[in-house]
Amino acid sequence: MNLPYGISVDPISNTIYVASRYNYKIMSFKSIWSNGTIALGGSNGPGPNRTQLSSPQGVHFDYVSNSLIASMEDGNIVIRYVIGADSYTHVAGNTNGSAGATSTSLNEPSNLTMDPMGHIYVIDTGNNRIQFFDRDGSDGITIAGFSGLGNDNATKLNKPLGIRLDTQLNLYIADANNHRIQKFLRY
């Protein structure tokens, strides 16, 4: 792998999924002792079509739909790949891959997570914000941070990179350039 970044686990099969950013693929490992296989991307090189990945960073396994949700930093999108399908589907961001700061666009999405209802929380690193996407929509709502320059006050983020939800659905953000972890109460 070349710059492995995101990691997720299928809790039923214990398969581990890893986003290999500069190999433009997501690998799957049936156990920590096994050789990995390509789950998506890789052999087709980087690019914009629905069988290629462009710098995948975040990956989350959704056991309800047996799919991977992944963010592509260079492609400025979030995708869903149903395990075993021929290609992925678009979830969020501009379909042409251009960066933006609107409710339907992203700028260098780095990581993501999902809640039990299927809503997706995306770190929009280039915009210093967290975008919330309803499970049925592609129009995001900013729930933390602010589009634009980073800042160190309590309501703004500066290069957010890590994201997790606790059992109460409170959001924890690794706010990298502010050297802190931010907690945001349930949205």
NORCOR-V978063 format. One record per pair of residues at least 12 apart in sequence whose C-alpha atoms are under 7 Angstrom apart, sorted by the first residue. I is the first residue (numbers start at 1). J is the second residue. If there is no record, write none. Layout:
# NORCOR-V978063
((I	J) (I	J))
This chain:
# NORCOR-V978063
((1	20) (1	23) (2	20) (2	21) (2	22) (2	23) (3	20) (3	21) (3	22) (4	18) (4	19) (4	20) (4	21) (5	18) (5	19) (5	20) (5	21) (5	57) (5	58) (6	18) (6	19) (6	57) (6	58) (6	59) (7	19) (7	59) (8	59) (8	60) (8	61) (9	61) (10	61) (10	63) (14	30) (15	28) (15	29) (15	30) (15	31) (16	28) (16	29) (16	30) (17	29) (19	56) (19	57) (19	58) (19	59) (20	56) (21	55) (21	56) (21	57) (22	55) (23	42) (24	41) (24	42) (24	45) (24	46) (24	53) (24	54) (24	55) (24	56) (25	38) (25	40) (25	41) (25	42) (25	53) (25	56) (26	38) (26	39) (26	40) (26	41) (27	39) (41	53) (50	87) (50	88) (51	87) (51	88) (53	72) (54	72) (54	73) (54	74) (54	75) (55	72) (55	73) (55	74) (56	70) (56	71) (56	72) (56	73) (57	71) (57	72) (57	73) (57	110) (57	111) (58	70) (58	71) (58	110) (58	111) (58	112) (59	71) (59	112) (60	113) (66	82) (66	83) (67	80) (67	81) (67	82) (67	83) (68	80) (68	81) (68	82) (69	81) (71	109) (71	110) (71	111) (72	109) (73	108) (73	109) (73	110) (74	108) (75	97) (76	93) (76	97) (76	98) (76	99) (76	106) (76	107) (76	108) (76	109) (77	92) (77	93) (77	94) (77	97) (77	106) (78	90) (78	91) (78	92) (78	93) (79	91) (79	92) (91	138) (92	104) (92	138) (93	105) (93	106) (101	127) (101	147) (103	139) (103	140) (103	141) (104	138) (104	139) (104	140) (106	124) (107	124) (107	125) (107	126) (107	127) (108	124) (108	125) (108	126) (109	122) (109	123) (109	124) (109	125) (110	123) (110	124) (110	125) (110	161) (111	123) (111	161) (111	162) (111	163) (112	163) (113	163) (113	164) (118	135) (119	133) (119	134) (119	135) (120	132) (120	133) (120	134) (120	135) (121	133) (123	160) (123	161) (125	159) (125	160) (125	161) (127	147) (127	148) (128	145) (128	146) (128	147) (128	148) (128	150) (128	157) (128	158) (128	159) (128	160) (129	142) (129	144) (129	145) (129	146) (129	147) (129	157) (130	142) (130	143) (130	144) (130	145) (131	143) (145	157) (152	178) (157	175) (158	175) (158	176) (158	177) (158	178) (159	175) (159	176) (159	177) (160	173) (160	174) (160	175) (160	176) (161	174) (161	175) (161	176) (162	174) (169	186) (170	183) (170	184) (170	185) (170	186) (171	183) (171	184) (171	185) (171	186) (172	184))
